[in-house]
Amino acid sequence: MIAVAAVLVVVGVIAGTNVVGDRGGDDAGDRGRSVAGDSSDRTTYLVVGTETSSSGIEVSWMTLIGVDAAASSASIAYLPAHTAYEVPGQGLQGIGEALGTGGISLISVSVENMLGVPIDHFIELPATDAEALFEQTGDLTVNVPQEVRVSAGADTAQVLFDVGEQVLPPRFQTDLLYEVGLDGDETELGSRHLAFWQAFVETHSADPQALKSAVAASSGALDSSDSSSAEQASFFTDLVSLSPEEVTISSLPVEEEVTGETELYSISDADIRSFVGETFGEVPNAGDEVRVQILNGNGRPGMAQAVAERLVGKGYRVVLSGNANELYEETRLVIYESTPEAEAAGERAGELLGVGDLQVSVQQQGIVDLTIVVGKDFIDAAETEGD
């Protein structure tokens, strides 16, 4: 058993801590006691659409797809790329912005941290690869929900899509998913994603094996993934093998925030949990995870991401992250209640990290349940684990 000592750790006073207040609602102080994982048979893929611009590679959209073939159900959720939430190590920002600092893996852990839905695999889908995929899957009849106009030169515009049902060849399917348009935003783009997926499921449910062959033939378009082409083909075959009525398709209900030139969207934790329940069903512990603050106390970049990847999805949710005010040799796991439940949560975190001295703070607060000050010993433990 890890030794328990008394220590004072002040959340929000340690240098570099990113404090944005308690976003947990009125019941925040009662959360964070369970550490069990999701026991469903659902397989999930996070698909991240990217484009190359003059400033580099940027995220255009994110879609989380879950399929539970045994339960004959599936879920498809569009997530605006600039949905603001805690990105471990980066603070409160648009999740898509994490691409430049931590890659798709940081986006994936941030989405899982936000929704509480375990993510099994990811696919990065550049616009050029999307078109190559659609070349194999074929034309699609889509009921486009809004007119979409794009620039046609100085002070002129042209209609890219009319409202209503239309047959879209591969290039126009790509435009439907990636082109925001002059009058649109990421929420309007989301409505087109919903229309696309409804058409995709309805069309390919008539011949799932043909889709499996098409996805397998376009494996080069799906190479930016942590899964094989065979796994991808089987996953999408399982998706369209369900009847359209068994597939829930929805968009995260965000609100646009006024932030100067930066486009950001916000959503409350209560609305996130409601959305997850309606779209993916009841996910064990969603909204009831141990709330964690991660402070980098060893000076090496990327520590919050590395810690989050070990904790998120296992009963923990990162709500704050930043830098400690000094360097530490040993990792500290600070809890704020001397109870068996709090001690169990701290000890379990230490087991997942492979290091950590469990301590009890003499100062009570309601923002987090556990503060992890990442010491130099975590670097050694992570490197040893990787050998």
Summary of the structure (lengths in Angstrom):
residues: 387
radius of gyration: 22.1
end to end distance: 26.6
largest distance: 70.0
contacts: 1313
relative contact order: 0.19
helix: 36%
strand: 30%
